[in-house]
Amino acid sequence: MEAEEVLTGGNVADRVVKIGATVRKPALDHTAGVEAVLDHLAAKRFEGAPRTFGRDVQERHVLEYIPGALADTLPPFTLDELRRAGRLIRELHDAMDDFEPPPDAAWHPAVPDPAGGELICHGDLAPWNLVRNDDRWVFIDWDNAGPSTRLWDLGYAAQSLVPLLPGGDVTADAPRLRAFVDAYGLDQEQRRAFPAQIAARTRGSYELLVRGHETGEQPWAQLYADGHADFWGPAADYVARHHDAWVDALLSGPA
């Protein structure tokens, strides 16, 4: 048996390790649903998700190890890279359109879409979950997958990938958001609705941390203690404050 190399960075699963060309992580009650999602995406030949290889003798979930660098360790996305990310997420959502979840699937999205939704989405499309190499861009860590809508899932991705940060410059951020949205291919009605969805999804991340602080639920309580709410609250304020500017940018000129 090859040596186990402990991997860091996740918040949901304990002790994630790399063994050879695989990742092993504890199987939880939502793992069967994640396996079904990844099997479906593999059947669709979607290259932006890791392959799943069942369970090992310790009943750990075995996944394809994706070599490369996490996007949050690299420079900010260029406009062309934002367009690539937008196209990749569109391909992901389209591939999931005909997915039929197992009847007993359990889902644990960290910030559920308040509107519900029937599309099973990743739920955490962020640079710290995007591995980039010369051949593939792959979204890892599917523990927060669950029922959602395109705009809710895409809203989190927009906040984290564009990114829309506390104290940002709307004149610089708006064209970047437009490039991302154009590549995804939102229609006019969706473009009008999208900025409010970004704001609500970002506010949801803040409220999750506050609830964790109040209830002691982990890992959110620890993340609150580490100061993460101090980022998400102001980020939500920034997105909401410039709602009209985002709408104008998304609707200006040909789409």
Secondary structure, 3 states (H helix, E strand, C coil): CCCCEEECCCCCCCCEEEECCEEEEECCCCHHHHHHHHHHHHHCCCCCCCCEEEECCCCEEEEECCCCEEHHHCCCCCHHHHHHHHHHHHHHHHHHCCCCCCCCCCCCCCCCCCCCCCEEECCCCCHHHEEECCCCEEECCCCCCEEECHHHHHHHHHHHHCCCCCCCCHHHHHHHHHHHHHHHCCCHHHHHHHHHHHHHHHHHHHHHHHHHHHHCCCCHHHHHHCCCHHHHHHHHHHHHHCHHHHHHHHHCCCC
